[in-house]
């Protein structure tokens, strides 16, 4: 529900939750739907979505990490085969041009209408994540494009990453030479209990 890009998907899951646990939906509504729901987000938030592949693999393999190494490797091999198989499903998607920049993509579900000029898709995944959704990839395949990086938000480009570190980062002086303004708060370590 919180990861739903489309209104219809959000409404469906929110309705199920409202029927099962009405108090939770009242609380979530009070907190503000825009604070936790992708569909209701009032701006693009990159911080709540991890792109760290190591973290993603760790989360995926949490149950398999305790297995012997050969079984763990087999788990990763089977997962890779499964991902490739899932991605090939988009090969059966149909792309119908609406204009030179607009396309309708039929994907056996709700489909999507892609506008390459505005960089939008009706599934809203492209707008919120900044990375082309499956519908955009289907349009790229329709045009036999090998490089779809032009459709990725500039924040994910190597040049943008490198520009963040363009300026010099000077080391701090020795702690004895720091100036204490006198009004800094002491941060205590959190209590760790098992």
Secondary structure, 3 states (H helix, E strand, C coil): CCCCCCHHHHHHHHHHHHHHCHHHHHHHHHHCHHHCCCCCCCCCCCCCCCCCHHHHHHHHCCCCCCCCHHHHHHHHHHHHHHHHHHHHHHHHCEEEECCCCEEEEECCCCCEEEECCCCEECCCHHHHHCCCCHHHHHHHHHCCCCCCHHHCCHHHCHHHHHHCCCCCCCCCCCHHHCCCCCCCCCCCCCCCCC
